Amino acid sequence: MRGKEIRLERIMDRNTRKTVIVPMDHGVSNGPIPGLIDMGRAVDMVAEGGANAVLGHIGLSLYGHRQSGRDVGLILHLSASTAIGPDPNDKVLVNSVPNALKMGADAVSMHVNIGADSEARMLSDLGRIAIECMEWGMPLLAMMYPRGRKIENEHQADHVALAARVAAELGADIVKTVYTGDPDSFRDVTRGCPVPVVVAGGSKTDDRATMDLIEGAMEGGAAGISIGRNAFQHANPDRCTRAAAMIVHEGKSAGEACEFLEE
C-alpha cells in the first residue's frame, strides 16, 4: 500500500490530513461552461489559492494541468455522462487506472449514483476499479450521490450515510458526497464511514452560503471539500480557494473567510 500513501500525500495536506479539491470535470457533462473555457488558467488560479488537487477528465491533463504556475495534485475521473444523454445519472467508464498512471495522475475518481436505474452496473464498475487501484497503488476517490426514483431528497442523512458507506465497503480511499445541511446530521455520515469524507460544493451560490457549507461540513467531521463552480466561476478564483483553505486547513470560521474575501 506504500504507493497509495505516497500519492495520497499529493492530494491531501500532510500535516492536516485534509484536502481542498477543485473538480473541473464539467466539460464532459455540461460543455465549455464559464470558468473552464481556458482550463490552464482555471488550474493556475485555484492552485495559486492553495488547492490541494484538481479533478477532471483526460482533457484536463492534456490541456490544463501542470502547464504553468504552482503545482497541484491531479485526480483523473474515470466515469462520465452528459447532461443531454438519455439518463444523465447513468455513469459509464471512459478511462482506466493504468492509463491514468501513464498520464501522471496522483489519484483516480469515479461517480456512482445510489438509487439510479443503473446502480447495479455502476457498483460493479466501482468494485472492479477499487481492486485495480489496490493492485496499482492508486488512490480512489468515489463520488457517491443518492439519486434515483426512490430518492425524494438527496441530502437526507440516512441516504447520504448509505452512499458513503457503500464506497468505503467496496474499497474507496476517499468519499465525496453531498452535505446533509447541518453538522450534527453530517456527523452521522462521517462516523459511519471508515475513510475520509469530503463534501461537494453543490450549485453556484454566494460567498457566505459557500463558506457556511464548508464550515458546517468540517464541524461535522469532513476531511475537506470539493468545490467546483463556486471556485472556478468566482470573480477571484484564487481568493475563493484561499478562503476555503483557511476553513479547511486553519480552522478559520466562515465569517473570517468572508472577511478575507471582502478585503
N, C-alpha and C positions, 0 to 999 in steps of 0.2 A: 504493500500500500504506500510505499515511500513516494512513488511518482505522484499519487494523488495529493499527498501532503505538500509536496513542493509546489505543485500547480495551484493548490488552494491558496497558498500564500500570495499568489499573483493576483487573486481576485478578492481576497479578504485581508483586512489590515492585520498585520502580525501581532500588534500589541493589543488592540481592542477586540479582535476576533469578530469584527463586524464589517459590513460592506455597504457601499453606495454603488449600485449598478444602474446604468442608464441604457434601457433597451432601445434599439434602433432597428427592429425587425419589421417596422410598419410598411416598408417599401413593397413587400410581397402582399400583405393583406390589404393595404389601402393605397398603394402607389406613392408617387413623389409628393408627399404632403409637406406643408410649410415646416421649415426647420430641418428637413432632411434632403432638400434639393442638392445641397453640397454636403455630402457625408463627411468629407475630410474636415471641413470647417466645424461641423457639428461635433465630431470626435475631439478636435483640438480644444473647443470651448469647454466641454464638460470635463475633459482631462485637466485643463488648467484650473478648474474649480475644485478638483480633488476627487473626482470619481475613481473608484477602485477598478471598475470594469465597464466596458460597453458590450452590448449583446446584439447580434444580428445574424443575417444570413451570409452566404459566401460573398455576396456583393460588398458587404462591409469590409471584409478583409482585403478584397481586391481594390476597392475604390475609396476607402476612407481611413482605415486603421493603420497606425504607425507610419504615416507618410510624412508627418512633421509634428512639431510641438512636443508636449510632455507625453511620456509613455503611459499606457493604461492597459489593464488586463483585457483580454479578448475572449468572449464566450460565443461560440458559433451555434446557432439554432439549427436543429435537425428536422423540424417538422413545420408544416405550413398549410395554409388555405387562404383563399381570397374572399374579400367581403361580398363579391358578387357571384360566388360559386353557389351550387345547389344547396349546400349545407356548410356555412362558414364554421360551424362547430366541429366539423369532421377534419381533423388534422392528419396529414399523411407525411411519411418520411421522405425527405428530399436531400438528405446528406448522410454521411456515415462517420463513425468515430475515427477510423484510420485516415480518412480524408481530412477531417478536422485537425488531426495531429500533423499531417503533412503541411497544412496551411498555417501552423503556428498557434493554434488555439490553446488557451490555458484551461478551458472547460467547454463542455457542450451543454445544450439545453433542449428540452422537449416540452411540448404543450399537450396536456390531456384535459378534456372536459368531462368531468364526472357527471353522469346522468344523461349525456348525449346519446343519440341513437347508435353512434359508432363507438361507444365507450369500450366495448369488449376488444375491438381491434387496437384501439389506442393503448389500452392497458397491456396487451400482448407486446406491442412495439416498445413500450416503456420497460417492461421486464427484460426483453431481449437486449435493448441498448444498455440497460444497467449492468448486465452481465458482461457485455463487451467493454464497458468502461472499467470494470474491475480488472479485466484481463490486460487492458492497455494502461492502467494507472491514470485514467482521465476522470476528473470530477464531473458529476452530472447534476445539473440544476433542473428540477421538474416544475414546470408551471402548471399548477393544479387549480382548476376553476369549477365550481358547481354550476353547470349549465345544461339544461335539458328540459324535456316536457314535464318532469316531476318537480322541477325546481322553480318555486314561486319567488324566492328571494335568495340570490346567490351570496348574500352577505350573512345569511343565517348561520349562527355559530356552529351548530352541530353538523351542518353540511360542509362548512369550511374545515372543521376538525377532521371529518372523514376524508376529505380530499387530501389534506396534508399528511394524514397518517398513511393513506394508501401509497403515496410517493415514497415515504420512508420504508415502509414494509417491502416495497419492490426494489429498493436499492439506491434511491436518490441520495445525494450527499447534501443538497440544499433544496428547500422547497420555496417556491414563490406562490403566494396566494393572495386573496383579497382581504381587506381589513373588515372586521366584523362591526365596527362602529364605535367601540369603546374598549378601553384597556382590559377590563375585567373579563369580558367575553372572549377577547382575543387571547388572554392568558390561558383559557381553556384549550385553545388551539395549540399554542406553543408548548404547554405542559404535556399534551398528548402526542407530541411529535418528537422523536428522539434525535432528529437532525435539525440544524439551524433553519429558521423560517424567516424569509424576507417578505415584506408586504408590497403589493402592487400599488402604484400611484393612482391608477384609475384615469378617468377622463380629465380633460383640461379644466382646471379650476383656478381660483385666485390664490395669491401667495399665502394668506392666512389659513385657508382651508387645507392647502397642501402641507404646511408646516404643522398644523394641528394634527393631521393624519399621521405624520411621521412621529411626532412626539407621543401620541397615543399608542401607536404600534410599538415603539420602543419601551414604553411603560408596561405594555402587555407581553414583553419578553421577546420581541422580534430581534433578529440578528442583523437587521439592516433593512434597506428599502430598495425598490426597483422602480424608479420613476422615469417615464419616457417623455410624453408630451409636455408635462409640467416643467421639465428641464430644458429639452432642446427647442421647444416653442416659446420659451420665456424670452422677454426682451433682452435679458442678460443671462444667457445660459450658464456662464461661468460663475456668476454670483449666486444664482439659484442653486447650483450644485454645491457651492461652498456653504450656503446656508443650511442645506440638507445635511452636509457632512458635519457641521457644527453640532447638530442634534444627535446624529448617529454616533460620532466618534468622541465628541467632547462633552456630551451630556447637557448641552445648552437647551433652553426652553424654546417653544415655538415663538414666544414673544421676542426673545433675544434674536432669534434667526430673522424675524420680520424687521426688527430694528436695523439689523445689518443690511437687509435688502433695501431699506428706505434711505440709507445713508447716501 
